[in-house]
Amino acid sequence: MITDKQNNQACIFGVALLFCISMILVPLGAVAATSDSTAVKWHPGHYYIIKGSRKNNTEYLSQVYSELDATPALKGMMIRYFWMDLEDSEGVYDFSSIDKRLAELTARGKRLVIQVQTKSFNKRQVVPTYMKTVEYEGGEFYTSDYGSTVIRGRNIKLWNPQVRDRLIALFKAMGERYNSHPNFEGVSMIETALGQPVEPLSSTQIAGFYDNMIFVHQQMRLFFPNTMTIQEVNYPRSILASFVGSLKDIGTALSSPDTFIEEEDLLYKTTKYDTNKGIYNYYADFSGTIPMVPTVMPQNYKNTKGDGTGYVPTVAQILAFARDTLRANYIFWAREKREKHYEQVLEVLNMSAQKNTPAGGLNPACPAAYAACID
């Protein structure tokens, strides 16, 4: 366990910034500060997504690592952690799982992206237990399906300044620990969609939620000056022009929680009656300026539309859409175990167009938002 105060300690050797004793699982030779204080680590290509308890399952990870070793286009993986998994009590952090996975990937020449999940799609608690107090307004609110009051998930009360500041403290601790690690590729926040609150939110709360999300990203760029920071964006369409414009100004990578080839609301073009275009249009708008890093989730393998009225796409079709329409620099592929869609992903990624190109056939160009990129 590490505290806020302990996070300020570092071991200095020459010009290299090495992790302290809590990082002994990571080979010391793999840890070095970048020579350019403004350059960002940049290894575009394809990455697995690992979520749930499987991220700590040795047998499962052994198979995953064998697939990474056999697939040059797979540069590493994104692992998802709920906020409460990383902060045991106020200012006391547990990064042991991240440390282990980072060391294992480093040994294989692969890279790690972390997503801090502040939203759940079941009844799972997302905030640390110490936040279940009046000061934090309980820290989170319940969400349901549209038209229902049955609890289906939770999201954080990010409009609350105390909740915001504790999330910022978490990212500060992570930045001090991982920014300088050459194999720590990125850190991500979950989708912008609020979900359907069981108890309606005020317009002030909603505005505060998104204003504070932008503020958190401003701080993240300070904590991770050499590491890609990422925001998944989908809804609401009414905020996207301002919100994505702010991400562009900050230098935050644009992601989406799904890659639905035919989802009309995500593809929506403006009309004289509705000028709020869907998120997929912003990929072309800001391609080359900030990183484009779409996500492919299990439902995307099953249908081109979220309501299931489309068709079952091939992995090659999903790849073509993400590459050509979304201008992807990175693609994160959910390693869906039950129906084994990952086998189709591996087949496509081992084709010559992906296997024999440095970025797996994706756009390798360093975005203009970065002063420089480091390989």
C-alpha positions as a Python dict, from the first residue, in 0.01 Angstrom:
ca = {
    (1, 'M'): (0, 0, 0),
    (2, 'I'): (129, 347, -79),
    (3, 'T'): (12, 684, 47),
    (4, 'D'): (0, 1029, -112),
    (5, 'K'): (309, 1127, 85),
    (6, 'Q'): (502, 816, -11),
    (7, 'N'): (422, 876, -376),
    (8, 'N'): (645, 1184, -366),
    (9, 'Q'): (953, 972, -300),
    (10, 'A'): (1166, 854, -593),
    (11, 'C'): (1500, 689, -642),
    (12, 'I'): (1736, 888, -867),
    (13, 'F'): (2023, 728, -1049),
    (14, 'G'): (2199, 951, -1302),
    (15, 'V'): (1935, 1090, -1537),
    (16, 'A'): (1712, 783, -1508),
    (17, 'L'): (1411, 784, -1281),
    (18, 'L'): (1377, 440, -1124),
    (19, 'F'): (1094, 300, -924),
    (20, 'C'): (1147, 253, -553),
    (21, 'I'): (1133, -73, -363),
    (22, 'S'): (760, -112, -425),
    (23, 'M'): (839, -160, -792),
    (24, 'I'): (1100, -433, -756),
    (25, 'L'): (885, -656, -976),
    (26, 'V'): (971, -433, -1271),
    (27, 'P'): (1321, -483, -1417),
    (28, 'L'): (1521, -174, -1322),
    (29, 'G'): (1678, -160, -1665),
    (30, 'A'): (1332, -108, -1814),
    (31, 'V'): (1264, 209, -1618),
    (32, 'A'): (1402, 534, -1754),
    (33, 'A'): (1291, 892, -1776),
    (34, 'T'): (1254, 1033, -2123),
    (35, 'S'): (1535, 1263, -2238),
    (36, 'D'): (1284, 1516, -2372),
    (37, 'S'): (1056, 1644, -2097),
    (38, 'T'): (780, 1723, -2349),
    (39, 'A'): (796, 1411, -2568),
    (40, 'V'): (524, 1146, -2540),
    (41, 'K'): (563, 769, -2568),
    (42, 'W'): (408, 666, -2898),
    (43, 'H'): (356, 304, -3002),
    (44, 'P'): (46, 298, -3224),
    (45, 'G'): (-110, -30, -3323),
    (46, 'H'): (-343, -290, -3176),
    (47, 'Y'): (-399, -370, -2808),
    (48, 'Y'): (-608, -626, -2623),
    (49, 'I'): (-861, -520, -2357),
    (50, 'I'): (-857, -730, -2041),
    (51, 'K'): (-1125, -668, -1780),
    (52, 'G'): (-1281, -823, -1474),
    (53, 'S'): (-1109, -1076, -1251),
    (54, 'R'): (-927, -1230, -1549),
    (55, 'K'): (-663, -956, -1522),
    (56, 'N'): (-527, -1138, -1215),
    (57, 'N'): (-585, -1495, -1335),
    (58, 'T'): (-247, -1658, -1398),
    (59, 'E'): (-379, -1934, -1625),
    (60, 'Y'): (-581, -1691, -1836),
    (61, 'L'): (-293, -1444, -1861),
    (62, 'S'): (-56, -1720, -1968),
    (63, 'Q'): (-270, -1778, -2278),
    (64, 'V'): (-300, -1405, -2341),
    (65, 'Y'): (77, -1359, -2321),
    (66, 'S'): (135, -1645, -2565),
    (67, 'E'): (-98, -1469, -2812),
    (68, 'L'): (84, -1139, -2764),
    (69, 'D'): (418, -1309, -2822),
    (70, 'A'): (291, -1468, -3145),
    (71, 'T'): (125, -1153, -3284),
    (72, 'P'): (359, -864, -3371),
    (73, 'A'): (66, -629, -3446),
    (74, 'L'): (-51, -662, -3083),
    (75, 'K'): (158, -402, -2902),
    (76, 'G'): (19, -474, -2556),
    (77, 'M'): (-304, -452, -2364),
    (78, 'M'): (-543, -225, -2179),
    (79, 'I'): (-646, -340, -1834),
    (80, 'R'): (-948, -194, -1658),
    (81, 'Y'): (-963, -123, -1285),
    (82, 'F'): (-1247, 23, -1083),
    (83, 'W'): (-1146, 323, -876),
    (84, 'M'): (-1217, 137, -552),
    (85, 'D'): (-977, -141, -661),
    (86, 'L'): (-689, 108, -656),
    (87, 'E'): (-759, 313, -341),
    (88, 'D'): (-815, 114, -23),
    (89, 'S'): (-865, 416, 204),
    (90, 'E'): (-813, 788, 159),
    (91, 'G'): (-472, 841, 3),
    (92, 'V'): (-371, 476, 48),
    (93, 'Y'): (-326, 315, -293),
    (94, 'D'): (-280, -44, -403),
    (95, 'F'): (-106, -60, -742),
    (96, 'S'): (31, -412, -692),
    (97, 'S'): (-175, -565, -974),
    (98, 'I'): (-68, -292, -1215),
    (99, 'D'): (296, -338, -1110),
    (100, 'K'): (281, -712, -1181),
    (101, 'R'): (116, -679, -1522),
    (102, 'L'): (354, -398, -1621),
    (103, 'A'): (657, -608, -1527),
    (104, 'E'): (524, -908, -1721),
    (105, 'L'): (452, -702, -2031),
    (106, 'T'): (786, -523, -2011),
    (107, 'A'): (965, -858, -2011),
    (108, 'R'): (790, -936, -2341),
    (109, 'G'): (855, -597, -2499),
    (110, 'K'): (484, -516, -2481),
    (111, 'R'): (303, -215, -2333),
    (112, 'L'): (30, -138, -2082),
    (113, 'V'): (-264, 100, -2091),
    (114, 'I'): (-479, 143, -1779),
    (115, 'Q'): (-840, 252, -1767),
    (116, 'V'): (-974, 381, -1436),
    (117, 'Q'): (-1342, 290, -1435),
    (118, 'T'): (-1573, 534, -1258),
    (119, 'K'): (-1892, 385, -1398),
    (120, 'S'): (-2037, 34, -1367),
    (121, 'F'): (-2306, -142, -1567),
    (122, 'N'): (-2420, -359, -1278),
    (123, 'K'): (-2465, -297, -906),
    (124, 'R'): (-2091, -291, -839),
    (125, 'Q'): (-1963, -6, -624),
    (126, 'V'): (-1710, 212, -806),
    (127, 'V'): (-1584, 464, -547),
    (128, 'P'): (-1370, 380, -242),
    (129, 'T'): (-1578, 310, 68),
    (130, 'Y'): (-1450, 616, 256),
    (131, 'M'): (-1641, 832, 7),
    (132, 'K'): (-1980, 698, 119),
    (133, 'T'): (-2024, 1005, 338),
    (134, 'V'): (-2210, 1337, 329),
    (135, 'E'): (-1894, 1526, 232),
    (136, 'Y'): (-1884, 1335, -98),
    (137, 'E'): (-2264, 1307, -132),
    (138, 'G'): (-2212, 932, -112),
    (139, 'G'): (-1967, 952, -401),
    (140, 'E'): (-2186, 787, -664),
    (141, 'F'): (-2540, 773, -800),
    (142, 'Y'): (-2748, 483, -927),
    (143, 'T'): (-2844, 437, -1291),
    (144, 'S'): (-3112, 228, -1460),
    (145, 'D'): (-3233, 136, -1806),
    (146, 'Y'): (-3433, 406, -1980),
    (147, 'G'): (-3795, 394, -1864),
    (148, 'S'): (-3709, 181, -1560),
    (149, 'T'): (-3621, 244, -1195),
    (150, 'V'): (-3444, -89, -1144),
    (151, 'I'): (-3080, -25, -1050),
    (152, 'R'): (-2850, -139, -1329),
    (153, 'G'): (-2529, 51, -1259),
    (154, 'R'): (-2348, 336, -1088),
    (155, 'N'): (-2162, 651, -1186),
    (156, 'I'): (-1963, 899, -979),
    (157, 'K'): (-2090, 1235, -856),
    (158, 'L'): (-1815, 1419, -1039),
    (159, 'W'): (-1991, 1753, -997),
    (160, 'N'): (-1892, 1734, -629),
    (161, 'P'): (-1554, 1913, -589),
    (162, 'Q'): (-1440, 1669, -318),
    (163, 'V'): (-1507, 1371, -547),
    (164, 'R'): (-1323, 1551, -828),
    (165, 'D'): (-1022, 1626, -608),
    (166, 'R'): (-989, 1267, -486),
    (167, 'L'): (-996, 1144, -846),
    (168, 'I'): (-726, 1397, -931),
    (169, 'A'): (-521, 1272, -634),
    (170, 'L'): (-544, 917, -770),
    (171, 'F'): (-415, 1023, -1111),
    (172, 'K'): (-139, 1227, -946),
    (173, 'A'): (-21, 917, -758),
    (174, 'M'): (-33, 711, -1078),
    (175, 'G'): (154, 975, -1274),
    (176, 'E'): (435, 993, -1021),
    (177, 'R'): (464, 616, -1031),
    (178, 'Y'): (422, 536, -1399),
    (179, 'N'): (474, 836, -1627),
    (180, 'S'): (846, 769, -1668),
    (181, 'H'): (810, 398, -1733),
    (182, 'P'): (874, 339, -2106),
    (183, 'N'): (624, 52, -2122),
    (184, 'F'): (340, 238, -1953),
    (185, 'E'): (166, 358, -2269),
    (186, 'G'): (-150, 533, -2156),
    (187, 'V'): (-416, 603, -1897),
    (188, 'S'): (-787, 629, -1978),
    (189, 'M'): (-1120, 743, -1835),
    (190, 'I'): (-1447, 565, -1910),
    (191, 'E'): (-1727, 692, -2135),
    (192, 'T'): (-1894, 1032, -2103),
    (193, 'A'): (-2251, 896, -2105),
    (194, 'L'): (-2408, 951, -1763),
    (195, 'G'): (-2649, 662, -1788),
    (196, 'Q'): (-3011, 706, -1683),
    (197, 'P'): (-3006, 835, -1323),
    (198, 'V'): (-3260, 668, -1096),
    (199, 'E'): (-3305, 1008, -930),
    (200, 'P'): (-3303, 1291, -1187),
    (201, 'L'): (-3000, 1521, -1191),
    (202, 'S'): (-3025, 1899, -1209),
    (203, 'S'): (-2883, 2092, -1504),
    (204, 'T'): (-2625, 2235, -1263),
    (205, 'Q'): (-2511, 1887, -1160),
    (206, 'I'): (-2484, 1771, -1522),
    (207, 'A'): (-2288, 2081, -1626),
    (208, 'G'): (-2061, 2038, -1323),
    (209, 'F'): (-2001, 1673, -1410),
    (210, 'Y'): (-1862, 1758, -1755),
    (211, 'D'): (-1678, 2072, -1644),
    (212, 'N'): (-1498, 1872, -1377),
    (213, 'M'): (-1421, 1590, -1621),
    (214, 'I'): (-1239, 1842, -1838),
    (215, 'F'): (-1059, 1981, -1532),
    (216, 'V'): (-946, 1630, -1436),
    (217, 'H'): (-798, 1587, -1784),
    (218, 'Q'): (-614, 1916, -1758),
    (219, 'Q'): (-450, 1785, -1442),
    (220, 'M'): (-380, 1445, -1598),
    (221, 'R'): (-174, 1606, -1874),
    (222, 'L'): (41, 1763, -1601),
    (223, 'F'): (81, 1432, -1417),
    (224, 'F'): (148, 1234, -1738),
    (225, 'P'): (355, 1472, -1955),
    (226, 'N'): (521, 1179, -2136),
    (227, 'T'): (221, 946, -2150),
    (228, 'M'): (-97, 941, -2359),
    (229, 'T'): (-412, 1034, -2164),
    (230, 'I'): (-743, 914, -2308),
    (231, 'Q'): (-1113, 992, -2278),
    (232, 'E'): (-1392, 768, -2407),
    (233, 'V'): (-1664, 989, -2556),
    (234, 'N'): (-2009, 892, -2680),
    (235, 'Y'): (-2302, 1093, -2537),
    (236, 'P'): (-2475, 1334, -2497),
    (237, 'R'): (-2446, 1482, -2845),
    (238, 'S'): (-2541, 1827, -2715),
    (239, 'I'): (-2205, 1868, -2535),
    (240, 'L'): (-1973, 1711, -2789),
    (241, 'A'): (-1860, 2017, -2985),
    (242, 'S'): (-1743, 2199, -2672),
    (243, 'F'): (-1625, 1888, -2488),
    (244, 'V'): (-1419, 1737, -2769),
    (245, 'G'): (-1284, 2082, -2853),
    (246, 'S'): (-1155, 2105, -2496),
    (247, 'L'): (-993, 1760, -2524),
    (248, 'K'): (-820, 1882, -2840),
    (249, 'D'): (-689, 2191, -2661),
    (250, 'I'): (-563, 1980, -2370),
    (251, 'G'): (-404, 1715, -2594),
    (252, 'T'): (-619, 1426, -2469),
    (253, 'A'): (-667, 1126, -2698),
    (254, 'L'): (-1018, 1068, -2835),
    (255, 'S'): (-1170, 726, -2777),
    (256, 'S'): (-1517, 575, -2791),
    (257, 'P'): (-1648, 288, -2577),
    (258, 'D'): (-1782, 107, -2885),
    (259, 'T'): (-1719, 71, -3256),
    (260, 'F'): (-2063, 26, -3411),
    (261, 'I'): (-2031, 50, -3790),
    (262, 'E'): (-2394, 153, -3849),
    (263, 'E'): (-2499, 326, -3524),
    (264, 'E'): (-2699, 622, -3654),
    (265, 'D'): (-2667, 841, -3345),
    (266, 'L'): (-2288, 802, -3339),
    (267, 'L'): (-2268, 873, -3714),
    (268, 'Y'): (-2529, 1151, -3707),
    (269, 'K'): (-2465, 1444, -3941),
    (270, 'T'): (-2596, 1791, -3867),
    (271, 'T'): (-2924, 1920, -4010),
    (272, 'K'): (-3089, 2260, -3989),
    (273, 'Y'): (-3305, 2118, -3710),
    (274, 'D'): (-3026, 1948, -3515),
    (275, 'T'): (-2669, 2079, -3530),
    (276, 'N'): (-2532, 1833, -3275),
    (277, 'K'): (-2338, 1577, -3476),
    (278, 'G'): (-2243, 1231, -3351),
    (279, 'I'): (-1905, 1152, -3200),
    (280, 'Y'): (-1771, 955, -3498),
    (281, 'N'): (-1760, 1275, -3706),
    (282, 'Y'): (-1504, 1428, -3470),
    (283, 'Y'): (-1246, 1163, -3552),
    (284, 'A'): (-1201, 1305, -3902),
    (285, 'D'): (-1216, 1661, -3768),
    (286, 'F'): (-925, 1616, -3528),
    (287, 'S'): (-727, 1337, -3694),
    (288, 'G'): (-360, 1429, -3690),
    (289, 'T'): (-412, 1674, -3404),
    (290, 'I'): (-481, 1436, -3115),
    (291, 'P'): (-453, 1055, -3097),
    (292, 'M'): (-749, 853, -3226),
    (293, 'V'): (-796, 539, -3018),
    (294, 'P'): (-1134, 364, -3072),
    (295, 'T'): (-1242, 66, -2866),
    (296, 'V'): (-1403, -258, -2987),
    (297, 'M'): (-1623, -423, -2724),
    (298, 'P'): (-1793, -768, -2723),
    (299, 'Q'): (-2124, -634, -2857),
    (300, 'N'): (-1944, -479, -3155),
    (301, 'Y'): (-1846, -826, -3276),
    (302, 'K'): (-2211, -931, -3269),
    (303, 'N'): (-2390, -649, -3453),
    (304, 'T'): (-2329, -323, -3636),
    (305, 'K'): (-2599, -150, -3426),
    (306, 'G'): (-2648, -132, -3053),
    (307, 'D'): (-3012, -244, -3076),
    (308, 'G'): (-2921, -553, -3277),
    (309, 'T'): (-3106, -449, -3596),
    (310, 'G'): (-2793, -438, -3811),
    (311, 'Y'): (-2581, -730, -3929),
    (312, 'V'): (-2299, -938, -3782),
    (313, 'P'): (-1977, -775, -3904),
    (314, 'T'): (-1648, -948, -3967),
    (315, 'V'): (-1342, -839, -3773),
    (316, 'A'): (-1195, -718, -4101),
    (317, 'Q'): (-1496, -489, -4150),
    (318, 'I'): (-1463, -348, -3798),
    (319, 'L'): (-1093, -290, -3858),
    (320, 'A'): (-1158, -113, -4189),
    (321, 'F'): (-1415, 117, -4025),
    (322, 'A'): (-1188, 204, -3733),
    (323, 'R'): (-889, 257, -3962),
    (324, 'D'): (-1054, 449, -4245),
    (325, 'T'): (-1353, 628, -4091),
    (326, 'L'): (-1222, 679, -3737),
    (327, 'R'): (-862, 734, -3855),
    (328, 'A'): (-733, 511, -3575),
    (329, 'N'): (-379, 533, -3444),
    (330, 'Y'): (-456, 268, -3183),
    (331, 'I'): (-739, 13, -3164),
    (332, 'F'): (-829, -158, -2837),
    (333, 'W'): (-986, -500, -2898),
    (334, 'A'): (-1187, -670, -2622),
    (335, 'R'): (-1057, -1021, -2576),
    (336, 'E'): (-1401, -1179, -2560),
    (337, 'K'): (-1352, -1523, -2407),
    (338, 'R'): (-1695, -1688, -2416),
    (339, 'E'): (-1761, -1667, -2790),
    (340, 'K'): (-1393, -1653, -2886),
    (341, 'H'): (-1409, -1352, -3115),
    (342, 'Y'): (-1046, -1297, -3025),
    (343, 'E'): (-957, -1589, -3253),
    (344, 'Q'): (-1089, -1387, -3549),
    (345, 'V'): (-902, -1081, -3422),
    (346, 'L'): (-576, -1277, -3412),
    (347, 'E'): (-636, -1413, -3762),
    (348, 'V'): (-684, -1064, -3904),
    (349, 'L'): (-394, -914, -3710),
    (350, 'N'): (-162, -1183, -3842),
    (351, 'M'): (-242, -1097, -4205),
    (352, 'S'): (42, -925, -4384),
    (353, 'A'): (-127, -582, -4396),
    (354, 'Q'): (-121, -571, -4017),
    (355, 'K'): (169, -803, -3939),
    (356, 'N'): (428, -640, -4160),
    (357, 'T'): (366, -272, -4084),
    (358, 'P'): (498, -84, -3777),
    (359, 'A'): (156, 33, -3655),
    (360, 'G'): (-40, -275, -3763),
    (361, 'G'): (-177, -95, -4067),
    (362, 'L'): (-300, 204, -3865),
    (363, 'N'): (-196, 569, -3891),
    (364, 'P'): (150, 595, -3730),
    (365, 'A'): (189, 975, -3748),
    (366, 'C'): (275, 1161, -3426),
    (367, 'P'): (-20, 1393, -3347),
    (368, 'A'): (35, 1769, -3363),
    (369, 'A'): (-76, 1808, -3000),
    (370, 'Y'): (251, 1645, -2893),
    (371, 'A'): (575, 1839, -2918),
    (372, 'A'): (747, 1511, -3008),
    (373, 'C'): (687, 1136, -2993),
    (374, 'I'): (925, 879, -2851),
    (375, 'D'): (947, 523, -2984),
}
